[in-house]
Amino acid sequence: MSNQHIIVNVGRQLGSGGHIIAQKLAEELQCKFFDQEILVRAARESGFSEKFFEQNDEKKGFLRGMLQLFMPQPNTGNMYNNRMSQASLFKFQSDAIRHAANEGSCVFVGRAADYILRDFPHAINIFITADIEERTQRVAERHQCTPEEAQRIIRQKEKERAGFYNFYTGKTWGASDSYHLCVNSSKLGIEGTTKWIADYIRQAVQAQTSDEETQP
C-alpha cells in the first residue's frame, strides 16, 4: 500500500499486545510507526524537554513535578512555568501527530490520535483488547511482579488512559462506537490478529478509494 496515504490509529488495553501488533501493522503496510516516538517529535518541535511529555503521557490534568522537571531544551530559549497546563502539552503533541500524518502513511498508538486525525481521509481507528488472564500474564512478566500486582497496574494505567481519552475527545475509551474495529487478540494471537487487521485495512481503504473515484 505504499502508493496510498493511509493512517491507522490503534487504541489498546494494557497487556493486549496492542503495541507489538501496531508495530507489525506498520511493517506490513509500509507505514511509519509512532508510539513513544511521537513524544520525541513533540519535544523537538515544541523546544521543550521530552521528560515533560513522558511524565504526563496519556494523563489528563495539570503537569506534575513541574519544578523538578524544569529542563528546557538547549538553545531554544523556551521555558515552562508552573501555570502550564496539560492542555498546552496536548496541543504540542497533537500538532506533532498532525505533522507526521501529513508527511505520509503512519500507524499511531494511543494518545487520542483517532480524534486528532478525525478529519483525515482514509484514517482507520482500531481498538485491541485481550482476555484478562493473558493480559495479566504479560504485565506480570514485563514488570516481574505477582498476578495481583499486575492487575493493579492494569487498573491504574487504564484509568489514566480512559481519563485522558474521554477528557480530550468527548468519547468513551474502549467503546465500540469510538472505533471502526475492535479486536480481541487472544482469539487469533499476535501474528494472526495483525494479518487479519491488515487485510481489513486494505479492504477498507480500497473501498473508500473506489467510492471517491466514482463520485462526480
Salt bridges, closest charged atoms under 4 A:
GLU28 OE2 - ARG202 NH2 2.78
ASP35 OD2 - HIS19 ND1 2.55
ASP35 OD1 - ARG111 NH1 2.63
GLU45 OE2 - ARG41 NE 2.76
GLU45 OE1 - HIS99 ND1 2.89
ASP57 OD2 - ARG111 NH2 2.67
GLU58 OE1 - ARG12 NH2 3.09
GLU58 OE1 - ARG161 NE 3.70
ASP95 OD2 - LYS91 NZ 2.93
ASP95 OD1 - ARG98 NH2 2.88
GLU103 OE2 - ARG41 NH2 2.51
ASP114 OD2 - LYS171 NZ 3.15
ASP131 OD2 - LYS187 NZ 3.89
GLU134 OE2 - ARG138 NH2 2.73
GLU149 OE2 - ARG152 NH2 2.82
GLU158 OE2 - ARG135 NH2 2.32
GLU191 OE2 - LYS24 NZ 2.97
GLU212 OE1 - HIS122 NE2 3.71
